[in-house]
């Protein structure tokens, strides 16, 4: 090993250790005289937010009939022209929604509609594949 490689390697090691400390949040908390500081405990309640959001009130939901109307209107169809119409309520990513499915022609339509706002969250239109027997 040559002497010119040692400073380069030492610098690389210092860089790697410093990067690791920065990524993991390690810091030097010592004050100017080497003393460390800490926050004294309090008897105050914590103000940390929780992820337990209140359940949505079903009274705020649009009706299943309204969800059907929204989906059919977007597809430019009427209820008498579709077959296999079905609606179910579900939760997706914490959002209550109606899944409205129906078939028209050779296609299966699948709409996810926000149960509170009526916003269309997702649309899937897939060809229906007939099974051969």
Buried (B, 14 or more C-beta within 10 A) or exposed (E): EEEEEEEEEEEEEEEEEEEEEEEEEEEEEEEEEEEEEEEEEEEEEEEEEEEEEEEBEEEEBBEBEBBBBBBBEBBEBEEEEBEEBEBEEEEEEEBBBBBBBBBBEEEBBBBBBBBBEBEBBEBEEEEEEEEEE
